[in-house]
Amino acid sequence: MSLFTFDESFRSQGYGIIAGIDEAGRGCLAGPIVAACISFKDNVFIEGIRDSKELTAEQRERLFQEILQNAFVGIGIINVDIIDKANVLHATRLAMIEAFKNIGRQIELLLIDAVELPDIKISQKSIIKGDQKSAVIASASIVAKVTRDKIMRQYHEVYPDYGFDRNKGYATQEHLNALKKLGPCPIHRKSFSPVRELMLF
C-alpha cells in the first residue's frame, strides 16, 4: 500500500481534510526542535515521498520544493532555552502545536508520528512509524528536516568549530570531540547528556 493510499483510507471513513505532523531534531545535542504540519491540496500525488531518513539531501530538497507548491504548510520551532526548561517530549509537543496553528487551514483529522497532542481538540491518530506509512506525515518529516538543516547551517556560520553544517547537532564523534575541547556554545542543550557532563565551569 502506498503512503498516499494509506491517507486515502481515512477519507473513506468520512474525513475530508487531513494533515500530518512530524518533527526533526528531537535527539540532537544542539539547536532547535522543528515540527511541520502538512495538508495536501486536493488530488495531489507526489512521486518519491517517503520517510526523510530514507532520502538523500538532494532528494529531500527537491521534494521539499514540491510539497511547498502543493500543500498547506505550517512550521513550529522551539529553541534550546525552552527545550532545557521543559523535557524534550513537552518541547516536541509545543513545536507540533505551533506547526498546527500555522498551517492556515481547517483540518478534520490530524495524523501524528508517534505522539499524542491532547491540547489540539480535533480528531487525531498517533501512528507508530507514521513517517513510513503516511504521505502527509512523511512530507512533514521532509519539511521539518530540510527547514532544520538550513537553520543548523546558519548556526555553523556563527559557531564554526562544531561542524553543525555536517552533523546538524547530532552526537557524531566530530561533534563530541569539539564539545570536549571547547565546551558547549549557546545553542547546545545544557540539559542533555553528554553536554551536561562536558560543561566547562
Buried (B, 14 or more C-beta within 10 A) or exposed (E): EEBBEBBEEBEEEEBEBBBBBBBBBBEBBBBBBBBBBBBBEEEBEBEEBBBBEEBEEEBBBBBBEBBEEBBBBBBBBBBBEBBBEBEBEEBBBBBBBBBBEBBEEEBBBBBBBBBEBEEBEEBBBBBEEBBBBBBBBBBBBBBBBBBBBEBBEEBBEEBEEBBBBEBBBBBBEEBBEBBEEEEBBEBBBBBBEEBEEBEEE
